Amino acid sequence: MNLLNIVTIISLFISLFLAFFLITAKTEHKSSNVLLALFLVINAIDVSEPLVNSLVNGPSNLGMLRTTFAFLQIPVFYLYVLSVCYSDFKLKPQHLVHLLPFLIVNLMLLPRFYTVDIAEKISFIQNRQSRIEVQLIHIMIHVQIVIYLIAVFKVLRKSKKLYLENYAGKHINSYNWLFQFTLVLTIIYLVALLKNILKFSDYPHLSDAIKIGLQLSQLFIICWYLFKALNNPGLFRNIDTKLKLVDEMVSEEKSKAPSVKEDNESLYTEELLKLKQFMTEEKPFLNPALTIQDVSKQIGIPVRDLSLLINHQLRQHFYDFVNTYRIESAMEILRDTTKSELTILEILYEVGFNSKSSFNTAFKKHTNCTPTFYRKNL
């Protein structure tokens, strides 16, 4: 057994183990876990090629079907991202449309591969570079990857913006984690694209070398993914798909009559005073999971108006708006000589932060220095 097969077996074991863990774990967000588990299983099927080739002599229907499972990988990842970003995501019959590329490809292979004898199958593989089916399949997989990756980055961009405009909790770090993983996948797919281009060039040996490199990298990527997943079990699942971006609401406001706009301006002034008084006196920012909906209920301002007030009129995301009050509160504690025994960690939890990294980032953004430096130089 060569090194590549050993690495493949280890990768398969880790992928399937994590998939089993996700399916059996008790959680209210079952859809996300199932989709992630399905993604890992499909990935395991994909990386199993060296092992399958060493066990099966010659082309087979099962081997070809295994290859076409690549058309399910990126759509499942896209659905997983949706399920993680939006709290009200549910798998629906219309999501079956993502199966179409996989079904079309297998229908294309039906006449000249699946339904012929072994001799015809061998001929098909040997002459694959001239087969129109193979060429179309390669074009389709690359187009699919580009379209879905663009869609995934758009979902992440929009959901992160919605989060910043409506929430002030700790889960913003999870967006960064998911973005990182998507970026790693993008790099892998781009390298795979290069491999496939070289396959049909005058340098097929380079394609084979890249293929081996991709197989070896799978083990490290899965291990990294496993480490991240187990250390971030509480992924952000806070965004409601019914929420609108502030830009969309502003566009709607601009379409209103001028008299309505003037009324809105005076109303915003009153609401701003009410909001600032509420933040100063009631200190809702001490709640680490504060949302714009919470503030809306407590001060009696509709969520839409409050969102426009903070995110558009004040030109601050709700996330930054709330953190400003948290940092001001932290600065008061740091200046208080009677509380000098409190550690930075104790202070950040007291003012509503949930992690040291987010506190340090917000503090430096607000004061241009770290909390420790601020305390030492009072």
C-alpha positions in Angstrom: 0.0 0.0 0.0 1.6 3.3 -1.1 1.6 6.6 0.8 -1.3 8.1 -1.3 -3.6 5.2 -0.3 -2.6 5.6 3.3 -3.4 9.3 3.3 -6.7 8.6 1.5 -7.7 6.1 4.1 -6.9 8.6 6.9 -8.8 11.3 5.1 -11.8 9.0 4.6 -11.8 8.0 8.3 -11.7 11.6 9.5 -14.4 12.8 7.1 -16.8 10.0 7.9 -16.1 10.2 11.6 -17.0 14.0 11.6 -20.1 13.3 9.5 -21.3 10.7 12.0 -20.6 13.1 14.8 -22.6 15.9 13.2 -25.6 13.6 12.4 -25.8 12.1 15.9 -25.1 15.4 17.8 -28.2 16.7 19.6 -28.9 20.2 18.3 -31.8 22.4 17.3 -30.0 23.3 14.1 -30.3 19.8 12.5 -30.4 21.1 8.9 -27.0 22.7 9.1 -25.4 19.6 10.6 -27.0 17.2 8.1 -25.8 19.4 5.2 -22.3 19.7 6.6 -22.3 15.9 7.1 -23.5 15.4 3.5 -20.7 17.7 2.2 -18.1 15.7 4.1 -19.5 12.4 2.8 -19.4 13.7 -0.8 -15.9 15.0 -0.2 -14.9 11.5 1.1 -16.3 9.9 -2.0 -14.3 12.4 -4.1 -10.9 11.7 -2.3 -11.5 8.0 -2.4 -10.4 7.8 -6.1 -6.8 6.4 -5.5 -8.2 3.7 -3.2 -11.0 2.8 -5.6 -8.6 2.6 -8.5 -6.3 0.2 -6.6 -9.2 -2.1 -5.8 -11.1 -2.1 -9.1 -9.6 -3.1 -12.4 -10.9 -1.1 -15.3 -13.7 1.4 -15.8 -17.1 0.7 -14.1 -20.5 2.3 -13.8 -19.9 2.7 -10.0 -16.5 4.4 -10.7 -18.0 6.8 -13.1 -20.9 7.6 -10.8 -18.4 8.3 -8.1 -16.7 10.9 -10.4 -20.0 12.7 -11.1 -20.7 13.2 -7.4 -18.4 16.2 -7.7 -21.5 18.0 -9.1 -23.1 17.7 -5.7 -20.3 19.0 -3.6 -20.4 22.7 -4.2 -24.3 23.0 -4.3 -24.4 21.2 -0.9 -21.8 23.6 0.5 -23.9 26.5 -0.8 -27.0 25.2 1.0 -24.9 24.6 4.2 -23.8 28.3 4.1 -27.4 29.4 3.8 -28.5 27.2 6.7 -25.7 28.6 8.9 -26.3 32.2 8.0 -30.1 32.3 8.3 -32.0 31.1 11.4 -35.2 30.4 9.5 -33.6 28.3 6.7 -35.4 25.1 5.9 -34.8 22.5 3.2 -37.7 22.7 0.7 -38.7 20.8 -2.4 -37.4 23.7 -4.6 -33.9 23.0 -3.4 -33.9 19.9 -5.5 -33.1 22.1 -8.4 -29.5 21.9 -7.3 -29.5 18.2 -8.3 -30.0 19.1 -12.0 -26.3 19.3 -13.1 -25.6 15.9 -11.4 -28.7 14.4 -13.2 -27.9 16.0 -16.6 -24.3 14.7 -16.5 -25.4 11.2 -15.7 -28.0 11.3 -18.5 -25.3 12.4 -20.9 -23.1 9.4 -20.0 -26.0 6.9 -20.3 -25.8 6.1 -24.0 -22.0 5.7 -24.5 -20.9 4.6 -21.0 -23.4 3.3 -18.5 -25.3 1.1 -21.0 -22.4 -0.4 -22.9 -20.2 -3.4 -22.3 -16.7 -3.3 -20.7 -14.9 -3.1 -24.0 -16.8 0.1 -25.0 -16.2 1.5 -21.5 -12.4 1.0 -21.9 -12.6 2.6 -25.4 -14.5 5.6 -24.0 -11.9 6.2 -21.2 -9.0 5.7 -23.6 -10.4 8.3 -26.0 -11.9 10.6 -23.4 -10.1 13.7 -24.7 -12.1 13.4 -28.0 -15.4 12.6 -26.4 -17.9 15.4 -26.5 -19.5 14.2 -23.3 -16.3 14.5 -21.3 -15.5 18.0 -22.7 -19.0 19.2 -21.9 -18.8 17.7 -18.4 -15.5 19.6 -17.7 -17.0 22.9 -18.9 -20.1 22.3 -16.8 -18.2 21.6 -13.6 -16.0 24.7 -14.0 -19.0 26.9 -14.7 -20.9 25.4 -11.8 -18.0 26.0 -9.4 -17.6 29.7 -10.5 -21.4 30.4 -10.2 -21.8 28.7 -6.8 -18.7 30.3 -5.3 -19.9 33.8 -6.4 -23.2 32.9 -4.8 -21.6 31.8 -1.6 -19.5 35.0 -1.2 -22.6 37.1 -1.9 -24.5 35.3 0.8 -21.7 35.8 3.3 -21.3 39.4 2.4 -25.0 40.2 2.7 -25.5 38.2 5.9 -22.5 39.8 7.6 -23.9 43.2 6.7 -27.3 42.3 8.0 -25.7 41.0 11.2 -23.7 44.2 11.7 -26.9 46.3 11.1 -29.1 44.3 13.5 -27.0 42.4 16.1 -24.3 43.1 18.6 -23.4 39.7 19.8 -20.2 37.6 19.6 -21.0 35.5 16.5 -19.4 38.0 14.0 -16.2 35.9 14.4 -18.0 32.9 12.9 -18.5 34.8 9.7 -14.8 35.3 9.4 -14.3 31.5 10.1 -16.8 30.5 7.3 -15.2 33.1 5.0 -11.8 31.6 5.6 -13.0 28.1 4.9 -14.8 29.3 1.7 -11.6 31.0 0.6 -9.6 27.7 1.2 -12.2 25.8 -0.9 -11.9 28.4 -3.7 -8.2 28.0 -3.8 -8.6 24.2 -4.0 -11.2 24.5 -6.8 -8.9 26.9 -8.7 -6.0 24.4 -8.4 -8.3 21.6 -9.6 -9.4 23.8 -12.5 -5.7 24.2 -13.5 -5.3 20.4 -13.2 -8.2 19.8 -15.6 -6.9 22.3 -18.1 -3.5 20.7 -18.1 -5.2 17.3 -18.6 -6.2 18.3 -22.1 -2.9 20.1 -22.9 0.5 18.9 -24.0 1.5 18.6 -20.3 -0.7 15.8 -18.8 2.1 14.8 -16.5 1.7 18.2 -14.7 -2.0 17.4 -14.3 -1.1 14.1 -12.6 1.4 15.8 -10.2 -1.2 18.5 -9.2 -3.8 15.7 -8.7 -1.4 14.0 -6.2 -0.8 17.3 -4.4 -4.6 17.9 -4.1 -5.1 14.4 -2.6 -2.4 15.0 -0.1 -3.7 18.4 0.9 -7.2 17.0 1.6 -6.0 15.4 4.8 -4.6 18.6 6.2 -7.7 20.7 5.1 -10.1 18.2 6.7 -8.1 18.2 10.0 -8.1 22.0 10.0 -11.8 22.0 9.3 -12.4 19.5 12.1 -10.4 21.6 14.6 -12.3 24.8 13.6 -15.7 23.1 13.7 -15.2 21.5 17.2 -13.9 24.8 18.5 -16.8 26.8 17.1 -19.9 24.7 17.9 -22.1 27.7 18.4 -22.1 29.0 14.8 -24.0 32.2 14.1 -27.6 31.4 13.3 -29.2 34.7 14.0 -30.2 36.3 10.7 -33.8 36.3 9.7 -34.2 36.2 5.9 -37.1 38.7 6.2 -34.6 41.4 7.3 -33.8 44.0 4.7 -30.5 45.7 4.2 -30.4 49.4 5.1 -29.5 50.3 1.5 -32.8 48.7 0.4 -34.8 50.6 3.0 -33.0 53.9 2.0 -34.0 53.4 -1.6 -37.6 53.0 -0.5 -37.4 56.1 1.6 -36.1 58.1 -1.4 -39.1 57.2 -3.5 -41.5 58.8 -0.9 -42.9 62.3 -1.3 -40.8 65.3 -0.1 -43.3 66.1 2.6 -43.0 62.6 4.0 -39.2 62.9 4.0 -39.4 66.2 6.0 -41.6 64.6 8.6 -39.2 61.7 8.8 -36.2 64.0 9.5 -38.0 65.6 12.5 -39.0 62.2 13.7 -35.5 60.9 13.5 -34.3 63.8 15.7 -36.8 62.9 18.4 -36.1 59.2 18.2 -32.3 59.8 18.4 -32.7 61.7 21.7 -34.9 58.9 23.0 -32.4 56.3 21.9 -29.4 58.0 23.4 -31.2 58.5 26.7 -32.2 54.9 26.8 -28.7 53.7 26.1 -27.2 55.9 28.8 -29.8 55.3 31.5 -30.8 51.7 31.0 -27.5 50.4 29.7 -29.0 47.6 27.4 -25.5 47.1 25.9 -24.5 45.1 28.9 -26.5 42.3 27.4 -23.9 40.4 25.3 -26.6 39.1 22.9 -28.4 42.4 22.3 -30.3 42.8 19.0 -31.9 45.8 17.4 -35.2 44.0 17.9 -34.6 44.1 21.7 -34.0 47.8 21.7 -37.0 48.4 19.4 -39.3 46.6 21.8 -38.0 48.5 24.9 -38.2 52.0 23.5 -41.2 51.6 21.2 -39.5 52.6 17.9 -40.3 50.2 15.0 -37.3 48.1 13.9 -37.3 49.6 10.4 -37.1 53.2 11.8 -34.5 52.3 14.4 -32.3 50.6 11.8 -32.5 53.6 9.5 -31.7 55.9 12.4 -28.6 54.0 13.5 -27.3 52.5 10.3 -28.1 55.4 7.9 -28.6 58.6 9.9 -25.7 58.0 12.3 -23.7 56.1 9.6 -22.8 53.4 12.1 -23.6 49.7 12.1 -25.8 48.7 15.0 -22.9 46.4 16.0 -20.4 49.4 16.2 -23.1 51.6 17.8 -23.6 49.3 20.7 -19.8 48.6 21.1 -19.2 52.3 21.4 -21.2 52.3 24.6 -19.5 49.2 25.8 -16.1 50.7 25.2 -17.1 53.9 27.0 -18.3 51.9 29.9 -15.0 49.9 29.9 -13.0 53.1 29.9 -14.9 54.3 32.9 -14.0 51.1 34.8 -10.3 51.4 33.7 -10.2 54.9 35.0 -11.8 54.0 38.3 -9.0 53.5 40.9 -11.3 51.5 43.2 -11.7 48.8 40.5 -8.0 48.5 39.7 -8.0 44.9 40.8 -10.3 43.9 38.0 -8.6 42.1 35.1 -9.2 43.1 31.5 -11.1 39.8 31.0 -13.4 40.6 33.9 -14.0 44.1 32.6 -14.9 43.0 29.0 -17.4 40.5 30.3 -18.9 43.1 32.6 -19.5 45.6 29.8 -21.2 43.1 27.4 -18.4 41.6 25.3 -18.0 37.8 25.0 -14.5 37.5 23.7 -11.1 39.1 24.3 -10.4 39.4 20.6 -13.6 41.3 19.8 -13.1 43.6 22.9 -9.5 44.4 21.9 -10.5 45.1 18.3 -13.4 47.4 19.3 -11.3 49.2 22.0 -8.4 49.9 19.6 -10.9 51.1 17.0 -12.4 53.5 19.5 -9.2 54.7 21.3 -6.3 53.8 19.0 -4.7 51.8 21.8 -5.1 48.5 23.7 -7.0 48.3 27.0 -3.7 47.4 28.8 -1.9 50.4 27.3 -4.8 52.7 28.2 -4.8 51.5 31.8 -1.1 51.9 32.2 -1.0 55.4 30.8 -3.9 57.0 32.8 
